[in-house]
Amino acid sequence: MYQFSYAEIMEEGVAVSKDRERQVLDRSIALLKAAMASDGGNYGKEAVEAIYFTRRVWIRFIEDLGNPENQLDDELRANLISIAIWILKEIEKIRKRESTNFQGIIDITTIIKDGIK
């Protein structure tokens, strides 16, 4: 029978969570790219799906970052919340057909995803 220390179990939990975060961001990026490619981002089914999914992801990240139990330092949390708010504003502009800035959201999301270690 295997016995794991509490630290090993916690570290594994963090690693799994970070992997899930990367996967979710990868999915968001893929949807945004598909939306951008289809009809030049002209608000078809792909755009609706990308907007909806990306919005849910970043709202959830804001909720997590605002949780007092989140272990990231305060400055990093504040910066990530600011980025999330920018992404949500850009998504809303796309939804209202005031913008087609899928690439900007893709670029920022890629940077964030690549920074998750």
Secondary structure, DSSP 4 states (H G I P E B T S, - for coil): -----HHHHHHHHHHHHHHHHHHHHHHHHHHHHHHHHGGGT-S-HHHHHHHHHHHHHHHHHHHHHHSTT--S-HHHHHHHHHHHHHHHHHHHHHHTTS--THHHHHHHHHHHHHH--
